[in-house]
Amino acid sequence: MKKTPPKKSAPGKTSLKIAPLKKSVLKKPALKKSVTKAARPTTRKKLLAENREAAMASLITKALEDLKGKDIVTLDVKPLTDVMDTMIIVSGTSNRHVKSLADHARMELKKAGYLHYGMEGEDAGEWVLVDFGGVVLHVMQPHVREFYDLESLWSTPQAGSV
């Protein structure tokens, strides 16, 4: 048996054999277009987020009432900022009471499956801020609350007022 050398092609030319493509490869997959289905998840997400924040706000308010928080105020700040949707402000009677109100609210939400993003001011106990994402809790002593007056700062202006 003699081996025959492969045929040499002309310089610069190559001989390639291309196999024919199957029909299934040539067909493009059908794209499903549905404007209404694409819009639903965004609306659903907004509704779920609003329900989630409302549930968080009610749990926080209940936890603050359990430990006798004074002058609980819930503000809807959606039109004013993108950082949060709801702000809850409450007064505590002492440093220890302020710390325990904030900690109790945090623990009650943790039991319900919600986590907090941060907690500031628990060392001094005059003003503790707890960030739950869309809901922010401010627990203050009365003199600090009166000085900063967050209610008037974050309230929306009434129609006809300047």
N, C-alpha and C positions, 0 to 999 in steps of 0.2 A: 504494500500500500504506500503510495506516494502522497505526501501532503502537498496540496496546491497552495501557493501563496495567494493572499487576498488580492483582489483587483485594486490597482492603484487608480485613483481618480485624478483628474487634471488638477494642477495646483490652483488653490483658492476655491475649489468646488468640493463639496462634500455630498455624499449620497446618503440620505436619510430616508428611511421608510416610515411613513406616518400612518398609524392605524386609524381606521374610520371611527368616529365617535358614536357612541350609542345614543339613541334618541332620548333616553331618559336624562342624559347629561345636558343635552341641548335645551330641554324645556326649562323655563324659569318657574320657580315656585309661585303660586298664586298668592298675592298679597291681600290680606283682609283689611278693608278700610271701613271703619265705623266711627263716625264723629261722636255719636252719642255715647258709645262705650268708652271712648278715650276721655270724655269729659266727666264721666261718672266717678272715677277714682279720686279726682281732685276734689269734687264736691263731697264725696264720702269722707275723704281725709279731713276736710274742713269741719264737717259735722262731727266727726269723731274727736277732733281736737277741741272743739267747743264743748262737747259733752264731757270730755276728760277734764277740762279746766273748770267747768261748772261743778263736777263731782269733787275735784280737789278743793275748790273754794268752800263747798259745803262741809267737807270733812275737816278742813282747817277751822272753820267757824265753830263747828261742834266741839272740837278739841279745845278751843280757846274758852268756850262757855263752860266746859267741864272743870276747868281750873280757875273759874271766876275772873276771866279777862274783862277789863273795863272798857266801855265805849268802843265796841267793835264796829269798824266802818269798812265796807267793801266798795271799792271804786272800779268802774269799768273804764280802762284807759286805752282801749283799742284805737279810738280815733286820734289819740295824742302821740302814740309811740308804737314802734314795731318790736320793741324789746320784750314787752309783756302785754298781757290782755287784762289781767285783774290784779289789783293791789289791795291787800288787806292790812289795815292799821288797827292796832289794839294797844291799850295801856296796861302796864303792870304796876303794882303798888310799891315794889322794892326791887333791888338788883336781883335777888334770889327769885322773886316772882317773875320778872322779865325773862330770866334764863330758863326757868321751868316751863313757862308758856311756850317759848320757842322750841324747846326740846320735846315737849309733849306733842306739839303739832307735827314736828318732824317724825317722831316715833309712830304716831297714829297713821300718817300717810305711808310710812314704810310698811306697816302692817297691812295696809290696803294694796300694796304693790307699787306705790309711787316712790321715786327717789328724789332727793334734793341735789341741786347742783353745787350749792355752797351755803355756808353759814358764817356770818361775820358779826363781831361785836360781843360774843358770849363771854369774853374775858372780863370786860368792864361791867356789862350788864345794864347799861343805861339805854342802849339802843341795839337791838339784835335784828339783823336782816337775814331772812331765810329765803333762798331762791329755789323755787320749784319749777322753773322754766317759764311757763305762761302765767304763773301765779307767783307773786312776790309778797312775802309777809314781813311787816315791820312791827316789832314789839318794842315799845318805848315806855319810859317813865313819863309821868304827866308833864313835868317841866321841860323835858326834851321835846315832847310832842307839841307842846304849846310854842316853843321857840322855833322849830322848823316848819310847823303848820303845813304838813304834806297834803292835807285834805284840800285846802284852797289852792295849793300849787298844782295839783293834778286833777282838779275838777274841771269839767268842760264848761265854758262860758254859756250862760243862759241866753236865749234869743232876745235881742233888743238891748243887751248890755254891751258896753264898750270896754 
